[in-house]
Amino acid sequence: MTRDQLMSLHTRRHFLKQSACGLGAIALAELLSADRAGAAAEASDPLQPRAPHFKAKAKNVIFLFMSGGPSQLDLFDPKPVLGKLHGEPIPDSYLASLDDVLIKNSARAMASPRVFHKYGACGTEFSDFLPHIGSCADELCMVRSMHTSTSNHDPGQLLMNCGTTMFGHPSMGSWVTYGLGSESRNLPGFVVLLSNSGMGVDAGAALWSNGFMPSSYRGVTFRGQGDPILHLSSPPGVSRATQRSRLTAIEDLNRLRQLDTGDAEIVSRIAAYELAYRMQMAAPELIDFSQESAATLEAYGVTGEPTRSFGSNCLLARRMVERGVRFVQLYHSTWDDHSHLNRHLKTNTEMIDQPAAALINDLKRRGLLDETLVVWGGEFGRTPMYEVRRSKGMDAEEAGRDHHPFAFTMLLAGGGIRGGQVVGRTDDIGYRIVEDPVGVHDLQATMLHCLGLDHTRLTFRHQGRDFRLTDVEGKVVEKLLA
C-alpha cells in the first residue's frame, strides 16, 4: 500500500468512525463523573424532587391568603333575607344554640350594600367589587361552606396554614416541599410574598415556619424590588470564584462537624448555603420583568396603583411556578373590617381583584393552570350582623362585621379542581352551614390529594409521635375534584 493510499483511508470521517468508541468512552466517563457529583450533591439536598404517593393532577400551589377574614356576605354569598331584616334583631331561630348572651341580646341584621351579578356559563354570583375574579367563574370552584374551630386571628391563621392553632408547627408549604421536594435547583421550594393595605400579617412568620422540620422546608420571603432577599448579593470586591472557594471551605468544615455530631440540621445548613449561591444568579433574573410584554404587565396591574404591589407578587408567583418552585404563598392583609367595612373592602378588592384574575388567565393561557392549584381565602368569615361592640349609634358607612368561624367562602382553581361550580350552602342569613360542610383539615386533605399526596401518609416523626398537617382529622372532598 502506497503512502497516498494509506492517507486516503484516514480522512477525518474515517478517523471519527474508527475512534468513536474511544471518544465515546471519554465522553461517557465525563458524564458519569458529573452524574456522580450530582448524585452526591442531591443525597445531601433535602429539596430534591420526590415521587408523590399516587398520580398527581397538580405539581405546584399558589395560595393567595387574605389575612384578616374577608366578608363572604359582601363578596361571594348574597343573602336577600338580610335586606328584609336589616337593622332588626336576628331571629331567635338562627341563634338558638348560641351561648353568647351579648350577641343574642344585641345582634342586629346587617344587609350588604353590594350588588351581585352572575358570571360565566356556570352563573356563579360574585359581588360588584370583584368583576375581574367573577370573569373567571368557569375556572373557579366556590366553596361557601367552609368552617373553622376558632374565631381569633392568630390561631385561625395558624390552623389554616399549619393545621393547628399552636405556634411551632410546620406550615402547609413546608409539608408539601417535605413530601415532594422541589423541581427548582436555583430557587427555594417554598416562597412567601407579602402585600398589605395598611396593616401586617397577624401571626407573622409563624405562618410559613418549618416548625420542627429541618430548616430547608421553611418559607423564604422575597421582596419585589432591590435584592429579592436581603444580603443575597456578595459584598463589593468579592468575586464569584472567591465566593465559591469560601463556600467550599465552609462546606468541608460543616461536613466534618456533621460527622462528629450527627446533627441533621447541618445538612440543611449546607444545602442552604449552596442554594443561596445559586440564587445569586437566579433571583435577580426572576424579578426582572423586562422580558414580559406590555400587555402582561398591564393585565397584572404592575404598571399602576393600587394594583402594583399585589400584581407584582402575582406575576412573580407565575414566574416561580414556571421555574419549578413548588409552593408560593401570597399574603395580603388586612381584611379585618370591624368598622368601615364597605370602604375597606373597596380598598382591598381594588388592590387584588385584577391581579388575581390575571394570574388565573395567564396560567391558563400558558398551559400551566392544569398543573397549578390556585387557592384564595382567609382564616374565617364575617358575621351577618353588625359588629356588636361598635354597633350603637353607628351609621351605614361606619358599620363593620365581627369574626365568624361557622361559615365562610374560599375559591379554588386549577390542578385537580372542577371549576364552574359552587359547593356548599348556608342558611338564609349566612350564619350556619346547611349543606356540604368543609372543615379546614378537609380543605388541606383535598389540596394534598391534588398534589398526589395521601394526607394520612404524609407524616413526620417528632418527640416520639407521627405528626401530619391534618392532625387526626380531614377527608378529601370529592365534590371539589375534577
N, C-alpha and C positions, 0 to 999 in steps of 0.2 A: 504494500500500500504506500502510495506516494504521500509526501507531506501535504500536497493540495487536497488529496482525497481525505486524509485524516482531518484536516481543518474544516472541510466541508461538512463533516459529520458533527462537529462541535459548534453548531450555531447556538445562539442564545436560547432558542426554543428547545433545542435538544438538551442543552445544559440544564435548563429548568425542569424538563421532563425527567431526566436521569437523576437529578438531585432532589426531586420532590420529597422523597421520604426523609432525607436528611434535613432539609429546610423545615418540613412539616414537624419533625421531631423537635427541632429547636423552638418553633413557634408553640408547639404543644407544651413543651416544658415551661415556657414563659407564662402561658395561660394558666397552667396548673399551679404554678408558683403564686400567681395573682389570686387564684381561687382559694389556695390555702391561706394566704394572708387575709383575704376577705372573710373566709370561714372563721379564722381565729378572731378577727375583729367582731364578727357577728355573735360569736359564742359569748362575748362579754357585753353585748348590746341588748339591754332589756327591751328595746323597741323594735327588734327585728320582726318582720311580719309573721303571723301565726295563722294557721288554718282555723276557720270557725267550727262550731260543733256540727253544723249542717249547712247546706247550700243557702247562701245569703242573698237577699234582694238588694240590700244597701251595703255600701262599702264605707261611707262616711256619714257624719252627722253635723248639721248646722243647727244649733239650738239658740233661738232668739228669745232670751229670757227677759221678760218685762217685770223688773223688780218693783214690788210695792202693791201688786194686786189690781190689775186693770178691771174696770167695771164692765162685766159681761152684759149687764142690763142696758147699758148705753152703747154697746159696740156690737153684740152678737145675738142677744136673746130678747127680742121685743116682747113686751107684756102689755097689751091694751087694757087689761083689767086694772093695772096700776094707774092708768089715766082716769078711770072712773072713781078710784079710791083716793086719788091724790089729796094729801093733807089730812085724811081721815085716819083714825086708829086702825091698825091692822086687825082684821077679824080674828077672834079667838081660835077659830078652827085651824088657822095656819100656825099658831104659836102654842097649841095645846100642850105639846110635850116639852116646851121650853122652860127651863128652871130660872132663867134670868128675869127677876121681878122688874128691874129697871126697864128692860126692853118691853116687857109685857104692858107696863103701865104708861110708857112714853112713846112707843113705836107708832109713827105716822107714815103712811104710804108716801113714797116719793116717785112720781112718774118721771120717765125720761123725756127730756125735751127733744131728743134726737128723732130723726125721720129714718125709717128703714126702707131699703129697696132690695128687690130680688135680683140676683146676678147669675149669669151663665145659664146653660141648658138645665142645670140642676135646680135653679130657682132658690138657692140659699140666700137668706136675708142677712144683709150687713148694714151697719149704721152709715149715715151720710158722712161721718167722719173718716170712713175707710173705703173710699171709692176705688183706690188702686188695688188694695188687697181683695176687695169684692170682685174685681175684674178677673181674679184668679180662682173664682169659686169652683170651677170644674176640676181644678187640680187639688183643691183643699178638702180635707175631712175635718168638719167642725164637731168637736166633742162638747156638747152642752151639759154633760152630766158628770163633770169632774168633781171630786170632793176630797177633802184632806182632814187630818185629825187635829189640826192646830190653827189658831187664828192670830198668832203673833208672828211678826215678820221674820226674825232670826230663825226660830225653829221651823217655820213654814218653808223658808228658802232652803234651809239645810235638808229638810225632808225631801223636797222636790229635786234637789241637786245631789244629795249624798245618801238618800234612802233612810235617814234617821234624823231626829231632832237634836242630836247631840253633836257637839264640836269634836273634831279629831278623827273623823271617818273619811275614807276616800270619796271623791266626787264621781259623778257618772262618767265624766271624761276619763278619769283615772281607771275606772273599771273597764271601760271599752278598750283603752290602749293596753291595759294589762292582759285583756283577753285576746286581742287581735294584733297588738303591736302597731306599727305604722309603716306605710309604704313610702314615706318620705325619708330620704337619707340626710337631707340637709336642713330640715326644719323639724321642730318638735312635733310629737304625735298629737298633742293636746294644746290648743292655743286659745287664749281668752282676749277679747276685745271689749273695751268699755266706752260707754257714752252716757250722757245724762242731760236732764232738763233743769238742773239746778241743785240736785242732791245726789249723794253717792249710794252705793250698794250697802244695804243694812248689815248683812253678815260678812261682807268683805271677802278677803282671800280664803276664808274657810270654805267658801263655795267651790273653789277649784283646787282644794288641797289634795295631796296624795294620802293624807291621814297616816295610817300605819303601814302603807305600802312603800316600796323604795321610791326615792325622790324623782326617779326618771319619769314617773307617771303623773307628776304634778302639772297642773295647767300653767303655761307660760304666758304672761301678759305681754302683748305687743302694743306699741304706740303707732299711731297712723302717720306720724311725721318725725323727722330727725332720725336718730338711731332707733330702729324698731324696738330694740331692747337696750336699756341704759348700760353704758360701759362695754358694749359689744365691740366697738371699734378698738383697734390697737392704738396705744399711745404714739404720739409723733416720734419718728425715728426708729420704730420697731418694724422691721421688715417681715414679710410673710415667712421667709426662711428662718429668721430668728425666732419668730413665734412658734414655728413647727419644732425647732430644736428644743425650745423651752418646754413645750407640752410633752415631747417625747421623754425628756428627763423627768418631768413630774409624774408621767405615767409609770416609768420604771420604778420610781420610789413608791408610788401608790401600790403597785403590784407586789412589791416586797412587803409592804405593810399589810396588804390583804392576806398574803401567805402566812404572815406571822400571827395575825389576829383572827382571820376567818370572817371578818366583818363584811357582809354582803353589800352594805351601803357604799363601800369603797368602789365596788364595781359600777354602781350608779354614778359615782363621782367621776370616774374615768370616762364613762360614756358621755357625761355632761360636758366635760372639757372638750372631748372630740367633736361633739355636736356644736358647741359654741364656735369652735374653729371653722367648721364647715359653714355655719350660719353667717360668719363674717362676710362671706361672698354671696350667699343665697338670700339673706334677709333684705339687704338694700335693694336687690332686684325685685323682690316680692312687692315692696311698697312703691315701686316706680310705675306710675300709671301712664307713662308717656306712650306706651305701645297700645293702650286702649283707645278705641275710636271715640270721637267726639260724641257720637250718638250714645255709646255705652255710658260715658261719664255723665251725660245729661240725664239718661234714664235712671241712674242710681242717685242723682241729685248731688253728685260730688262737686259740681261747679257753683253751687249757690247755697244760701241759707233758707230755711233752717235744717235742711236735709244733709248738709255736708258731712257732719260727724258720723251719724249712723249710716249714711250712704257709703262713706269711705270704708267703714267696717264691713258692710255687706259685700262690697266689691272685693275687699281683702279676703273675706270668707270664701268667695267663689274661687279666687286665685289660689287659695290654700288647698282646697279640695282638689283642684286641678293638679297640684304638686304633691298629692298623696297624704296631706295632713288628715288624720283620722277623725278628730273631733274638734270642732270650732264652736266656741260659745260666745255669743254677743250679749252683754248685759246692758240694758238701758233702764235707767232709773230717773225719777221715781214716779210711780203711778198711785201713790198713797194719798188719795184725794178725800180727806175728811171734810174739806170745805172747798168752795170754788171749783167744784167738780167739772162743770161744763167748760170753764175756761182752761183748766189744767189739762183736761182730755184733749181739747183742741190743740194745745201746745205740743203734747206728746205725739198725737196722731199726725200732725203736720210734719214732725221730725221723722217718723218711722214708716208711714203708710207707703209712700212712693218707693223708698229703697227696698223694703221687704218684698213688694210686688216685683220690682225689677230683678231682685235676686232669683225669685222663682221662675220668672220668664227667661232670664239669662241662662239659668241652669238647664231649663227645658230646651232652649234653642241650641245649646252646645251638646246636647245628649247626655247631660250629667244628672238630670233630675231623677231618672230611673234608678240611679245608684247612690243618690244622696238623700238622706232623710232630713227633712226640714221641720222643725217644731217651733211653735210660737205660743208663749203664755207666761203667766206669773205663778206666784205661790198660792194664791187663793183669789176669791172674787170680792164683790161688794154687795151690801145688803139692799133689799128692795124698799127700805125705809130710810128716812133721814138719819144722819149721824146724831145719835141720841144726845151725846154730851154737848152738842153745839146747835141743837135744833131750835131752841127757844128764841123767838124773835128774829130768826134768820130768813132773809128773803131768798128768792129763787136763784139769784146769781151767786149767793154766798153758800148755797147748800152743798153738802157732800154726803158720802155714804161711808159706813163703817166696814170693818173686815167681815168677810162672810166665807167660812170654810165649807158650808154644806152644799153649795152648788156653784160652779163656775165653768168657764169655757176655755178650751185650748184648741189650737189648729195644728194639723199635721199635713204634710205633703211629701211626695217623692217616694223613694225606695221602699217598696213593700206595702205602701198605704193606698187604699182605694179612695180616690178623690171624688168630688162631686156629691158628697153625702153629709147628712147630719146624723150623729149618733147620740142618743140620749135625749131626755126631755125633762123639764122642770114643771112645777105646778103653775097655776095661773098668775102668781105674782113673782115667780122665780126664787122662792125661798127654799124649797126642798126638791130633791130628785124624785121623779115618779116612774122613770123608765131607764134601764141600762146604766146603772151607776158604774163609774170608772174611778177607782182609787189611784193614788199616786204610785203605789207599787205595781198596780195593773199597767199603768202607762209605761213605767220603767221596764217591766217584763216584756211588753209589746215592742218597745224600741229595741231592746236587746235581741228579740226574736227577728226583727227585720235585718239585723246585722249577722244573723246566723248563730246567735248565742242563746243557749238554754239558761235562763236566769237561775235555775236551781243547781246548775253545774258550775256556774262561774263563781267560784269561792276562793277565799284567801284565808289561810290559817294564821291566826293571831292570838296570842295568850291562851293557847290550848283549845281554841274552838274555831270552826269554819264560819267566816263572815261572808255575806253576799249583799249586793246592792239592795235587793228586795227583802232583806231580813228573812222572816219566816212566812211572808205573805206574797201576794201578787199572782195574777194569772194573765195569760195572753188574751187580749180582747180580739176575738176572731172577726168581729164586725168591722174593725178598722182596717183589716188586711185586704190587699188586692187578691 
